[in-house]
Amino acid sequence: MTSGAAGAVILLVDDHRVFADALAEALVTTDGIGRVSRAWSLDTARALLAADPPDLVLLDLVLAGESGFDLLAELAHGEDAPATIVLSGSSEPRLIVKALEGGAKGWLSKTTRLDALVTAVWQVLDGQMYLAPATLRPVLMHLLADLRGRDEAADFLADLTPREVEVLRCLVSGMTRAEVAQHLFVSMNTVRTHVQSLLRRSDQHSALALVAFARSHGVKGIDEIDDLRATAGPGSP
């Protein structure tokens, strides 16, 4: 646990002031919690993080005109940054997984009982992660579906010819068929033939649907691949 003798210091970032005030008042009456600071915006949160570093951040992801994901990313890359638990009105597995991948150590619904919230606080302060039991199943199902999707994508791509893969990645990059033909130094008829083959293999009925299908299965555009290679640097595979 990272809290001092005076008790854990918590920063609550939420623009719903009535909710934040009520939760802060409830938390400071809990044994072991020394102080709860409140921030209604990301700028205020950043100022408090610098002036009065907390042991833990309770973060709402949906703020007025701002995204809590921005602060989450900053905390994930900061030295000696406090642990973060997302406190959200949403229970969408996709968002939960995104937050955990972004560095959050837990996810709580705003309807969570105070005793369960306090349990989560201590668990995260002890260096663990926390997900409510009711959240675990949908999150695991989402992760399993994502793994299945990646397997399907691998199978789909494995069945394509090298040229079809190039055409598909050009389309994912947003190129028109004419631009694909120019980029690959082939005729429009050749591109048209490859696109028809891709539509048939993917069971899609339009180029737009094909691109969405490819994106959902993790296919990257040629521009993204070039960016990754540039980031990796010389000599990288």
Secondary structure as GFF3:
##gff-version 3
##sequence-region A 1 237
A	DSSP	beta_strand	8	13	.	.	.	ID=ss1
A	DSSP	alpha_helix	17	27	.	.	.	ID=ss2
A	DSSP	beta_strand	33	39	.	.	.	ID=ss3
A	DSSP	alpha_helix	42	51	.	.	.	ID=ss4
A	DSSP	beta_strand	56	59	.	.	.	ID=ss5
A	DSSP	beta_strand	62	63	.	.	.	ID=ss6
A	DSSP	beta_strand	66	67	.	.	.	ID=ss7
A	DSSP	alpha_helix	68	77	.	.	.	ID=ss8
A	DSSP	beta_strand	83	88	.	.	.	ID=ss9
A	DSSP	alpha_helix	93	101	.	.	.	ID=ss10
A	DSSP	beta_strand	106	109	.	.	.	ID=ss11
A	DSSP	alpha_helix	114	125	.	.	.	ID=ss12
A	DSSP	beta_strand	130	131	.	.	.	ID=ss13
A	DSSP	alpha_helix	133	158	.	.	.	ID=ss14
A	DSSP	alpha_helix	162	172	.	.	.	ID=ss15
A	DSSP	alpha_helix	177	184	.	.	.	ID=ss16
A	DSSP	alpha_helix	188	202	.	.	.	ID=ss17
A	DSSP	alpha_helix	207	216	.	.	.	ID=ss18
A	DSSP	alpha_helix	222	232	.	.	.	ID=ss19
###
